[in-house]
Amino acid sequence: MKWGVLGWLGVALAASGCAPSAPQGPPPVYSLPAGMAGLYAINVSQQTMFPAEKTVSEGGREIARLGPERFVFVPIAPGRHDLRCDDLPMTNAVALSAVSGRLYYLRIEMGATAQVQHCELMTQDTADALLRQYRPEAQNR
């Protein structure tokens, strides 16, 4: 059987995990502790040859760590939060006024140098599509 270059390329892409993945059902749902809000941190960066985990911190304390094409769910207390994605200066912190029972979605995207280029809140509709195709990070903090 002759495969040809394109056939082998397709096999190599599929085996390496670089092939596009289709949405896999509804987005995951996590239970919120009473009186808390929830934050989904979603790393929309694509996998590269140099995998690098990115962190989200608040007040110098790491609250999430996640790799490319992954997400983490973190319960957060109601009130003001100044979230920071690593590699960005504090002047680029994301201010969030969390309300009990509500969900928030933080988009993290790396640039070509593997440093965070964007760290911003996004809508639930945009986040739902990403949550369907990305996998949860193994560890929540």
C-alpha positions, 0 to 999 in steps of 0.5 A, a space after each residue: 500500500 502506498 501512502 504518499 507524503 500527505 498520508 504520512 503527514 496526516 498520520 504524524 499530525 494525528 499522532 502528535 496531537 496537532 490535529 484539530 479537535 472537534 467540540 466534545 459535548 457541553 462545557 464542563 460544569 463545576 459546583 460552586 461552593 455556597 457564597 462563592 463565584 467561579 473563575 475559568 482561566 483558559 489558556 488559548 495558546 497552541 502547543 509549541 515545541 517548548 511547553 510552558 505553563 502559565 500562571 494566574 496570580 492575585 496579590 502575589 499568590 498563585 491561584 492557577 497554573 495551566 499549559 497550552 490549550 488547557 483550562 482551570 476552574 477556581 472558586 473565588 470569593 465575592 469582591 474585587 480581584 486584581 488578577 495577573 498573568 505571568 510575564 505581564 507587568 502589574 499595570 496589565 492586571 485584570 480587575 474583576 468585581 466578582 459577585 456570588 454565584 456568577 462565573 467569569 472567564 479569563 483568556 490567556 494567550 501567549 505570543 511567539 516568544 512563549 510570553 503572555 501577550 493577552 490576559 483579559 476577560 471574555 464572554 461566556 459564549 466565547 468561553 463555552 466554545 473553548 471549554 468544549 475543545 480544551 482539556 482541564 488542567 490536572 491540578 487546581 490550586 
